[in-house]
Amino acid sequence: MNILAINFGGIGDEIFFLPALISLKKEYPNSKITLALEPRSKSVKDLTNIIDDLFLIDVKGKNKYAELLKLVWLARQGKFDMVISSGGNKLISVLLFMMGIKKRYGYYTGNLSEKLLTASVPLNKNQYACAMYHDLVTPITNHKTYLPEIDVEPQEKIPNSVLIHPGVSKMSVQKGMIKTVTADVWAETIDLLVKKGKHVILAGGPDDAEVIETIRNNTKGFEDFYGKTRSLKDLAVLIGKAEQFICSDSAPLHAAVAMKTKTYVIFGPTDDKKLIPQSDLVTAIKANDNCPIKPCLWEHRQTTCEKLDCLKITAEDIVSALDTDA
């Protein structure tokens, strides 16, 4: 079975998509799976051996329609037996039909999707994102994979350790999507944890340079691991070594879920029920702000508001969450 899977989004979305691909692989052990995704998310292939090949399609660039035509051409050349595509756009079923692939699966988006797809499944956004994506393969397999699985061995834990990854993607910040507390709050959090005798480790990626520099200038006593993780897989290994992990709503969260490390996540304008599983291993840290439209990001607006009451979370709040679970 030669399978083409299509899922556009950030690296977090691709990690969410992994359970669906894993279930397909369980159904067709000898299959070849090609994933079409945005270039910014290609590092997902480093995390798993489920994906055999990638098609890099820059749908967020200036030449969106040319890129989609490139995808159609690649699909027709690839002699695929099956295509599975996420996304709620009504034209996706047309795109899949143009590929000439015999078996086509996607979300129900109206009568056209019923006519052009082999099977169309309801798009239920009010659930954990892994489950939402996994619905796509329910007409194909009875296998059910609930959480992301990545090819990183379980790690020996560093005693008394707390790993902190404070950043979010620079793209989200540039678009006005503020999803985490300030660098000063992160610095204060490290101060409190160090005073409690914790072995605090600080990590981050290239997008986090400004936040990391502010933390470095405002506190000390932590192990500085910034710049030492060269890939998301390196970070996953480090997350696996930590007894506890504190992060923002970003891709490292989903790597932590896969590594089964006890994780605490700052949540403000986004919906924790859709982004973390129901598990004792993951705790959402939220402000008690009583905002009537929270969570608002993507639900009611495309950027966060100026007040950001939902992110008025103190260092004491963060450390208290860890203490409560101790």
C-alpha positions in Angstrom: 0.0 0.0 0.0 1.5 3.3 -1.1 -0.1 6.0 1.1 -0.1 9.8 0.7 -1.0 11.8 3.8 -1.5 15.6 3.7 -1.4 17.8 6.8 -0.5 21.5 6.7 0.4 23.3 9.9 3.2 23.8 12.4 5.3 21.1 13.9 2.8 20.6 16.7 0.1 19.8 14.2 2.4 17.2 12.6 3.0 15.6 16.0 -0.8 15.5 16.6 -1.1 13.8 13.2 1.3 10.9 14.1 -1.2 8.7 15.9 -3.3 8.5 12.7 -0.2 7.5 10.7 0.8 5.0 13.3 -2.6 3.3 13.1 -2.4 3.2 9.3 1.0 1.5 9.6 -0.5 -1.0 12.0 -3.2 -1.8 9.4 -0.7 -1.9 6.5 2.7 -3.0 8.0 4.4 -3.1 4.7 3.1 0.3 3.4 5.1 3.3 2.3 3.8 6.6 3.8 4.6 9.9 2.2 3.6 13.0 4.2 2.9 16.3 2.4 3.5 19.2 4.8 4.9 22.7 5.1 8.7 23.1 5.0 8.7 24.7 8.5 7.5 21.3 9.9 9.8 18.9 8.2 11.7 18.0 11.4 8.8 15.7 12.3 10.5 13.1 10.2 13.4 13.1 12.7 11.0 11.9 15.4 9.6 8.8 13.7 10.3 6.0 11.3 6.6 5.8 10.3 7.2 8.5 7.6 9.2 7.2 4.6 9.2 10.4 2.5 8.2 14.0 2.5 6.6 16.4 0.0 7.4 20.0 1.1 4.6 22.3 0.0 4.8 25.9 1.0 1.1 26.8 1.2 1.8 29.8 3.4 4.1 31.4 0.8 3.4 33.8 -2.1 2.9 31.0 -4.6 0.2 29.0 -2.7 -1.7 27.9 -5.8 1.4 26.9 -7.7 2.5 24.9 -4.7 -0.8 23.1 -4.6 -0.5 22.3 -8.3 2.9 20.9 -7.6 1.4 18.7 -4.9 -1.2 17.4 -7.5 1.6 16.7 -10.0 3.7 14.9 -7.3 0.7 12.8 -6.3 -0.1 11.8 -9.8 3.6 10.8 -10.4 3.8 8.9 -7.1 1.3 6.1 -8.1 -0.4 6.2 -4.7 -3.1 3.7 -3.7 -4.6 6.0 -1.0 -4.6 9.6 0.1 -5.7 11.0 3.5 -6.0 14.7 4.0 -6.8 16.9 7.0 -8.3 20.4 6.8 -11.8 21.7 6.6 -11.7 23.7 3.3 -14.4 22.7 0.9 -12.0 22.5 -2.0 -9.8 19.8 -0.4 -12.0 17.1 -1.9 -11.6 18.6 -5.4 -7.8 18.7 -4.8 -7.8 15.0 -3.9 -9.9 14.1 -6.9 -7.5 15.9 -9.2 -4.7 13.6 -7.9 -6.3 10.6 -9.6 -5.8 8.4 -6.5 -8.4 5.6 -6.2 -9.0 5.8 -2.4 -9.5 9.3 -1.0 -10.3 10.2 2.6 -11.0 13.5 4.2 -13.4 15.5 6.4 -17.0 16.0 5.4 -17.4 19.6 4.0 -20.7 19.2 2.2 -22.2 17.4 -0.7 -19.1 17.7 -2.9 -16.9 15.9 -0.3 -19.5 13.0 -0.3 -19.4 12.7 -4.1 -15.6 13.1 -4.6 -14.2 11.2 -1.6 -14.2 7.4 -0.9 -15.3 8.3 2.6 -15.8 11.7 4.4 -15.7 11.8 8.2 -17.2 14.5 10.5 -14.8 17.2 11.6 -15.1 17.3 15.4 -12.9 20.1 16.6 -14.2 19.9 20.2 -11.8 17.1 21.2 -8.1 16.5 21.7 -6.4 17.3 18.4 -4.9 13.8 18.1 -8.4 12.3 18.3 -9.6 14.8 15.7 -7.0 13.8 13.2 -7.3 10.1 14.0 -11.0 10.3 13.0 -9.7 10.5 9.4 -8.6 6.9 9.4 -11.6 5.3 11.1 -13.1 4.2 7.8 -9.8 2.4 7.0 -8.7 0.7 10.3 -10.0 -0.4 13.7 -6.6 0.3 15.2 -6.6 3.2 17.7 -3.6 5.2 18.7 -4.4 7.7 21.4 -1.2 9.6 21.9 1.9 10.6 19.8 4.7 8.1 19.7 8.2 9.0 18.8 11.4 7.1 18.2 13.3 8.2 21.3 14.3 5.7 23.9 13.2 6.2 27.6 15.9 8.2 29.4 17.4 7.9 32.8 16.0 10.8 34.9 18.2 13.5 36.3 17.3 13.6 40.1 15.3 16.5 41.3 15.3 18.1 37.9 13.0 20.7 36.4 13.4 21.5 32.7 12.1 24.8 31.5 11.4 25.7 27.8 9.9 29.2 27.9 9.5 30.0 24.2 6.9 29.9 21.5 7.4 30.2 17.7 8.5 33.6 16.5 5.8 33.3 13.8 3.0 33.3 16.4 4.5 36.3 18.1 4.8 38.2 14.9 1.2 37.5 14.1 0.1 38.9 17.4 -0.7 35.5 19.0 0.7 35.9 22.6 0.5 32.6 24.3 2.9 32.7 27.3 4.1 34.7 30.3 6.8 37.3 30.1 10.5 36.5 30.3 10.6 38.2 33.7 8.0 35.7 35.1 10.1 32.9 33.7 13.2 34.3 35.5 11.3 34.6 38.8 10.0 31.0 38.4 13.6 29.8 38.0 14.6 31.8 41.1 11.9 30.2 43.2 12.7 26.7 42.0 16.5 27.2 42.7 15.7 28.4 46.2 13.7 25.2 46.7 16.8 23.2 45.8 15.6 22.1 42.4 18.1 21.3 39.6 16.7 23.7 37.0 17.7 23.3 33.4 16.9 26.0 30.8 16.5 25.1 27.1 15.2 26.8 24.0 15.4 27.1 20.3 16.5 29.8 17.8 13.2 31.7 18.2 13.7 32.0 21.9 17.0 34.1 21.9 15.5 37.3 23.3 13.6 35.5 26.1 16.7 33.4 27.0 18.9 36.5 27.2 16.4 38.3 29.5 16.4 35.2 31.8 20.1 35.0 31.8 20.3 38.7 32.8 17.8 38.4 35.6 18.6 35.1 37.4 21.3 32.5 37.9 21.8 29.1 39.5 20.4 27.1 36.7 22.0 24.8 34.1 22.1 26.6 30.8 21.3 24.2 28.0 20.3 26.9 25.5 21.7 26.1 22.0 22.8 22.6 23.0 19.7 20.9 21.6 20.2 21.1 17.8 16.9 19.5 16.8 13.5 18.6 18.2 14.7 15.1 18.7 17.6 16.4 20.8 15.1 18.3 22.9 12.9 15.2 23.3 15.8 13.3 24.7 16.4 16.2 27.2 12.7 16.3 28.1 12.9 12.5 28.7 15.7 13.1 31.2 13.8 15.7 33.3 11.6 14.7 36.2 9.4 17.7 35.5 9.0 19.9 32.5 7.5 23.4 32.3 6.7 24.9 28.9 4.4 27.1 26.9 1.7 26.0 24.5 4.1 25.0 21.8 5.7 22.0 20.0 7.9 20.9 22.9 4.7 20.2 24.9 3.7 17.5 22.4 7.2 16.0 22.4 6.8 15.8 26.2 3.5 14.0 25.9 5.2 11.4 23.7 8.1 11.1 26.2 5.6 10.7 29.1 7.4 13.3 31.2 5.4 15.0 33.9 4.6 18.3 32.2 3.1 21.7 33.2 1.9 24.0 30.5 1.1 27.7 30.5 -2.3 28.2 28.9 -3.8 31.6 28.2 -5.9 32.3 25.1 -5.9 28.8 23.7 -8.0 25.7 24.6 -6.1 23.3 26.8 -8.8 20.6 26.3 -8.0 20.4 22.6 -4.2 20.6 23.0 -3.4 18.3 25.9 -4.7 14.8 26.6 -6.7 13.9 29.6 -3.8 12.5 31.6 -2.3 12.9 35.0 1.0 13.5 33.3 0.0 16.9 31.9 -1.3 19.8 33.9 -2.5 23.1 32.5 -1.6 26.2 34.4 -4.2 28.9 33.8 -5.0 32.3 35.3 -8.2 32.8 37.3 -9.3 35.7 35.1 -13.0 34.8 34.4 -12.8 36.0 30.8 -16.2 35.4 29.3 -14.9 34.3 25.9 -11.8 32.4 27.0 -10.4 30.5 25.2 -10.6 33.1 22.4 -7.6 32.4 20.1 -8.9 30.8 17.0 -12.3 30.4 18.6 -13.3 34.1 18.5 -10.3 35.9 17.1 -7.1 35.4 15.2 -4.9 37.5 17.5 -4.8 37.9 21.2 -6.4 41.0 23.0 -4.3 43.8 24.5 -5.4 43.1 28.1 -4.1 39.5 28.2 -5.7 38.9 31.6 -5.6 35.2 30.7 -1.8 35.3 31.0 -1.6 37.1 34.3 0.1 34.0 35.8 2.8 34.6 38.4 5.9 32.7 39.2 4.3 31.7 42.5 1.3 30.2 40.5 3.6 28.1 38.4 5.7 26.8 41.3 2.6 26.1 43.3 1.3 23.9 40.6 4.4 21.8 40.9 4.2 21.8 44.7 0.6 20.6 44.5 1.6 17.5 42.6 4.6 16.8 44.7 
